[in-house]
Amino acid sequence: MLVADGNLRSLLQGTQLKVTCLSKQSASGLQSKDYQIRHSVELRVPPLGRSSDGVNVEKNVYTLDVQPFFSAWLKPGYDIQYQVDIKQTTKSNAVYSQTQTANLSVPSQ
């Protein structure tokens, strides 16, 4: 879930999200010392209405369902890191970018 503090979606031409999954374990379970890039997906959010890419927007809260894209790494005991690159283009063609990173430990069953 991402929260846009400015609540300026109506001023945007569009939003592009690039979500990258990093993990210390490969899809087959091989362990590495550091996080490695495993897979990325780009999602587009229109200024109005629902995204066809699976992004749900309620006011200024963006909810992403990344499970279909990263299921190979969402295994019990895996250490996952998500990196989200956000690029927003205003109606006047100004572009704003930012990157957020979050850690997730997939619970053991």
N, C-alpha and C positions, 0 to 999 in steps of 0.2 A: 504494500500500500504506500502510495506517495501522497503528500499533502502539499498543494500549492497555496502558500500563505497569502499571495496577492489576490486570489480569486478573480483573475483577469481573463478567463477563458474567452469571453465575448470579444476581447480585443485582439485575439490571435487568429491568424490565417490557418495555423495548424501546429501540431506538436508531434515530434518524432521521438520515440523512446528506443534506445538500443540497450537490451538487457543481455548481459554476459554472465554465464555461469562459470565459476572457477571452483575447483575442488582439489584436495590433496589426494583423492582417490580417483583412479580412472574408472570408466564404466564397468570394466571387468574386475576391479578391486585392487589393482596395483597401487601401492602407496608411494607418494613422493613427499619430500621434506617441505616443499613450498606449494602454495596454491598455483595451479596451472589452469589456463583458459581451456574450457572444455567445449562450449557451444555458445553462440550468440543468436539473437533474434531481434529483428527490427519491427516495431509496432507503430502504427500511425493513429493519431487521435484527431478527428475533425473538430472545428470550432464549435459545432452544434451537433447534437445527436450522439448516438452510440457508435463506437469504433467497431469496424468489421474485423479487427485484429484481436478481439477479446479483451479490450481494456474497458472497464466500466467506470464511468465518471459520475459522481454524485456531488454537485456543487463544486468544491475544490479538492475532493478526495479521489484519487486515481487508484483503482484496484486492478492489479494485473494477475491473471491466472497463468503462471509460467510452468505449471506441472506438465502440460502436454509437450512442452519443448525440452524440458530438462529431466524427464522421468528417469533416465539412465543413471543420474547422479543423486537422485532423491531416495537413497537407500538407507536403512537403519545404520546409524553409527558414522555416516559420512559427514565430513566437515565441508560445508558449502559456503561460498561467498558470492554474493550477487553484486554486480556493478551495473548501475543504471546511468546511461548518458542521456541527458534530456536536451533536446534542441527545440526551442519555441520560436516561431516566426510570427511577428506582429503583422497587422494589416498594412503597416507602413514599411514592411520588408526589413525591419530590424530583427536581428537574430540573437537570441540569448541562449547560452549553453551552460550546463552545469553537470557535475558527476557526483553520484551518491554511491557509497559502498556499504553493504550490510552483511554480517555474518549470520549463518544459520547452522546449527547442529541438528541433524536429522535424528530424532529420538530412536533409541534401540527399542525393539518390540518386547 
